[in-house]
Amino acid sequence: MVNTKAKYIKPTAILALDSILSLGVLQALRDRGLSCPESVSLVGFDDAEWAVVTSPPLTVVAQPVYEIGAEAFRLLLRRMQGGNHRPVRKVLPASLVVRESVGAPPDTRH
């Protein structure tokens, strides 16, 4: 049974896992009459070239996408060549690129 008396808690921020989802979130917010970052903050992954021309420009976690793919290929190739290779953990650098899609939570603004 669904509790219809439960209080709905509005999110104050959304983390989109790739650039296409970020674009979809921006569109969904606009469709609902919400503004970013005034109503909800948005952070996406991948620093797509268009992220700076959206309104607002998107805050993103920039990743070395080419290097991630190249390293994944090297590890796959090594596994396909045989041998008893132990799992490998690779950490590649990422950086937060702060733009205008992030603000203070709505209930803390004065």
N, C-alpha and C positions, 0 to 999 in steps of 0.2 A: 504494500500500500504506500502511496506517495504522500508525504507530509506536505499538505498545501499551505500550512501555516509557518513553515520554515522561513526564516529571514534570508533573503537573497543578498549575498555579499558581492558588491561590484569589484571587479579587479581594478587595481591602480596601475598595473604594468603588464605587458605581454612580451614574451620572448619568442620570436619566430625563428624556427630552425634553419631557414634558408631565405634567400632573397625573394623568391617567388611567393612564399608564404607571407613575408613582410608586406609585399605589395597587396596581397589579398586582405591582410589585416587592415591596412590603411583604407582600402575600399569598403570593407565591412563597417569600419568605424564611421566613415562618411555616410554610408547608406542608413545608418542608425542615428544620424544627426550628432555624432560625438566628434570632438576635436582632439587632435594629438598635438602636444602633450597635455593640454588643459584637462581633458577628461580621463585619459589613460596614456601612459608612456609606452613607447615601443622601441625594442632593441631587436635587431636581426643579426643573423650570421651571414657571412660573405659580404664583402664590400663591392657590390655590383656597381658598374660605372654610373648607372642611373640613380643610385641612392642619394646623390647630392642634388639632383634636380626635382625630387619629389617635394611636396609641400606638406609637412616640414621635411627638410633633409634628414635622412635616417641615421640614427646612432647604430653602429654595427660592431660586431666582433669580426675583425678582419683576420682571415686565415690564409696561409700559403697554399692555396688550392692546387696549383700545379705540383708543388713539392709533395703534398699529401698523395696525389695520384701516382706520382713517380715512385715514391717510397712503397706504396701499396703494390705496385707492379713489380718492383724489385723483390719484395718479400714473397709474392705469389710465384714468381719465376724460380726463386730459390727452392720453394717447396715443391714445385713441379719437377725440378731436376733431381729430386730424391734426397735421400739422407734423412737422418734423424735430427731435425732442427728443433730446438726449443722455441717456445713462443717468444716473440720479441716485443718489447714495449718501446715505442718511439714517441717522443714528445717534440712537436714542432711549435715554433713560436706563434702566438696569436696576440692581437692587440685590440684594445677598445678604442674605437674612433668615435668620439663624442660629437654629436651634431645637435640638431634642435628637436628631436622626437622624444626627448626625455625631460621630465620636469619633476618637481616635488609632488607627492601624492595630493590629490584634491583636498582632502580633509585637513591638510597642514598649511594650506595657503591662506594668507590673510590679506 
